[in-house]
Amino acid sequence: MHPAPLVELEYATKRFGALEALAGLDFRISRGELVALLGPNGAGKLTAVALMLGLQAPSSGSVRLFGEPPRSIAARRRIGVMMQEVGLNPTLRTRELLDLVSSYYPDPLPISASIAAAGIEALAERPYGKLSGGQKRQVQFAMAICGRPELIFLDEPTVGLDVSARERMWLTLRGLVRDGASIVLTTHYLEEAEALASRVAVLVRGQLVADGSVGEIRALVSRKRISCISKIPAEEIRHWSGVESATLEGEQLSLVVTNADAVVRRLVQSDESLKDLEVRRAGLAEAFVDSHGSLHNGR
């Protein structure tokens, strides 16, 4: 018998007047998963998260959080949340904010442990309003994990972070998953999804168009990236069969293609001076360059 999912959306729809933001979303999250939720602008990602959190009610269908209505106190005490739009008292110090949020949970981490996990020791006594944008994100992350949540929602958590702060957060996230937590991550940093996610779900126009591991999502398409130095204009190559996109940066030509073998043969036949040819598997960004728009567009 499979354990009950932590989150369950059954044919959930959400309409805002004539706009259908979600169209019958059937989606579940199990214990110990780190799910990256991806999609272009207007795909419905944040609407889906809002339903999971109980911030909005579905127009039809159902949503359950730990088997409860999402707005139930029992369910909410088992989650942590880090959203992009956050209004916090600017006069409170970091330690005071963590103390306040921790008081909402039955068995929170010690404040010192939350501070250490987020790597914000140097910020503990500073007023929140005096912090930079990236520092505020680090504090918000500490607030999201301070209650020992079983399920954590993170909306583009590393926006504004420098490389070391981002790597510290990634390390902490991996540790949380190893300890049994589940995480829902929305991100437009596709390398973040590839580095962290055990599962990737792709929403386009309110519908779930793909759901699987990073490898499975990539396997849904045959796109590869070709880079080379060629005298053939990018504008010409864009019209070749099997070429999804062609861009030129300096001398370097970069192609996203669906049939790498055929495109490479044509490049070699068309340009005797071709050099520095490299073919590699496309990342998630290129995997979903299609009529719906690139995931590089983020939210």
N, C-alpha and C positions, 0 to 999 in steps of 0.2 A: 504494500500500500504506500503510495507516494505521500509525503508530508504536504499539508495544506500550504498553498502559496501565501507569501506575505502580502502581496498585492494582487488583486484580481479585477480586471475590467472585462465585463462581458457585453459585447456588442454596444459599447458606450458611444453615444453621439453627443455632440454639443453644437448648438446653433446659436448664433447671435443675429437675430433678425433673419435676413435671407442668406447669411453666410453660414455654411456648415464647416466648422473648424475641425471637428472629428466626425468620421463617417463609419460608425459601427466598429470601433476599435475593440479587438479581442486580444488581451495581453495579460501576461502573468509574470510575476517576479518571485523566484524561489530563494530560500536561505543560502547565503554564501556566494551569491552572484554579484558581479560588478557589471551592470548593464549600461552601455553607452547609448544614449538616445540621440540620434542624428537626423538631420533633415534640413532642407533649404528654408529660407524665410517664409513664414506663413504655413509651415508644414503641419503645425498642431502640437509641437513638442511641449511648449509651455502650457497649453490648454490641457494636455494629457496629465502633466505633473500637477496642475491645479486641481484636477479631478481626484488624483491620488491623495492629495493633501486635504481634500475637503474644502478647498477655497472656493470651488464652484461645484454645482450639482450637474449631473448629466441631463441632457434633454430627454434621452431615453437610454435604456440599458441600465447596467448596475456597476457599482464600484465598491469593493470591499478592501479594507486595510486590516490585516491580522484577523480576518473573518468578521470584522465589525464595520459599521458605517464609518467613513473616514473622519467624521467630526467627533467621534466618541473620545472622551478623555482617556479611556484605557488604551485606545490605539495611538493617540497623539503622544502619550508618554513613552512610547517605544520608538519614536522617530527623531531624527535630527535633520535640520533644514538649513541650507545656505543658498539664498537666492541672490540675484544681482541687485535688485532694488531693495535697499535696506535703510530704514530710518532708525538710528540709535541715538541715545542721549549723548551729545558731544562732550559733556562735562564729566561724565563718568570715566573712571580709569578702567583699563583693560581688565584688571583683576576684579574690579567691582561688577563689571558687566558679566564676567564668567560666574561670579558668585550668585548674581541674580538669576541667570539662566539655569544654573545648576539646581537652584532651589525648586524648580518646576518638576524635577525628576525624582523618583523614589530612591535610586541608588547611583548617584552621579560619581564621576571620577573625582579624586582630589583635585583642587584647583591647580596645584603644582604639576600634576600629571597632564592636565589639559594644556597647560602652558608649554610644557616640554614637548608634547606630541605635535603641537603646531609650530614649535621652534620660535616662540615669541617671548623668550625670557627677557629680552631687552625692552620689550614694550609693556611689561606687566604693570608698571606704575605710571604710565603715560596716559593723559586724557585721550579718549577716542577721537575727539575732534581735531587733535593735533597730529594725527597720523596721516601718512601718505595713502593714496588709493590702494597700493599693493599691501601695505601694512594693515589696512582695514580689512582686506580680504583674508589675511592670515588670522586676524582676530575673529572674524566671522566663522572661519573654519573651526577654530577652537570652540566657539559657541555651539557649532553643529555637532561636535563629537563629545562635548563635556558630560552629557547625560547617559553615557554608555548605550547609545541607541542601537537597536537591532537592524534598523533600516535608515539609511541616510540619503537625502536628496541634495545634490550639489549642482547648482546651475552655473556652468562655466566658471569653476572655482579658481582657475589659475590665471584669469585675465588680470593683467597688471603686475604679475609676479615676475621677479627676476629669475634667472636660471636656477640658482641655488635654492631659492624658496620653493620653486616649482618642484624640484627634485625631492626636497624634504617632504612636501605634501604627498607626492607620489609614493614615497617610502611609507608614510603613515597610512595611506589608503590601502596599500598592499598588506600591511600588518593588520588592519581592521578586517579585511576580507579573510585573511588566514585565521583570525580569531572568531569567524562565523558571522560577521556583519554582512548585510547586503547593501549595495550602493547603486543608486540611479544617478548617472552623470550625463548632463547635457554639455556638449562642448563643440566649439568650432575649430579647436586644435586637433586635427585628425590624427597626428602622431600620438596625442594623448589617449585617444580611443584605442589605437593599435597597441600602445604600450601597456595599458591597464585593463582593458575590458576582457571579461570572459565571454561576453555576449554583446552583440551590436544589433540594435533595432533601428530601422530606418523608416521615418514617416515622410510621406509626400502627399500634400493636399488632403491631410486628415486621415490618410489610410496607411496601414502598415504594409510597406512594399517589400521588406526584407527583414529577417530575424534569424540570427545564428552567430557562430563564432566569427572572429575576424577572417580566418581562412575561408569559412563557408561563404561569407559575404563577398569576399574577393572572387571566389570561384563562380559566383553567379554571372559574372561577366568575364570576358577574355581580354580585357584591356591591358595593354602594356605601355610603358613609356620608352620612347626612343630618343636619345640625344646624339647629336653629331654636329660636325661643321660641314656645311654644304653651300654651294653657290646657287642652288635652286631656291627661288623666293618662297617664303613661308605662305604667301598669298596663293601661290600655285599649288603647293602641297595640300593646303586645306581642302581642295576639291578632289583629291585622290580618293579612290575607294578604300574604305577601312580606316581613314584618318578622321578622328573625332575633333582634334584641335592641333594647331601648329603655331608656336610662338617663337620669337627670336629675341634673345637677350645677348647683346653684343654680337659675337660670332656664333654663339651656341644656339643651335636649332633644337627645340624640344617638341616632341610629338606625343600625343596620346592616341593609341591605335587599337582597333579590334582584331586586326590580322597582322601581327608583327612580321611574320615570314614574308608575306606578299609585299608589304611596304618596304622592308629591308631590300628585297630583290630589286624593286623598282628604283630605290635610292641608288643602289650600286650601278644599275644599268644606266641611270640618267645622269650620273655625276661621277666621272672618272677621278675627280680630285677629292671625293668624299673622304673624310678622316674623323678620327676620334669617335667612332661609332660605338654606342653602348645601348643595350636593350635590357630592361629590367621590368619586373612585375609592377603594375601600377599600385599606388597606395589607395586608401579608401577615398581620398579626394577624387582621383581619376575614375575610380570604380563606379561612381554615381554621377559623372558628367553625362547628362542626357537631356531629354526634352524638358525635364522638370527643373533643371538648373543645377549648378555645382554645389556640393556641400561646402565649398569654400565660402559660400555666402553666409554660412553660420545659421543664426537663429531664423 
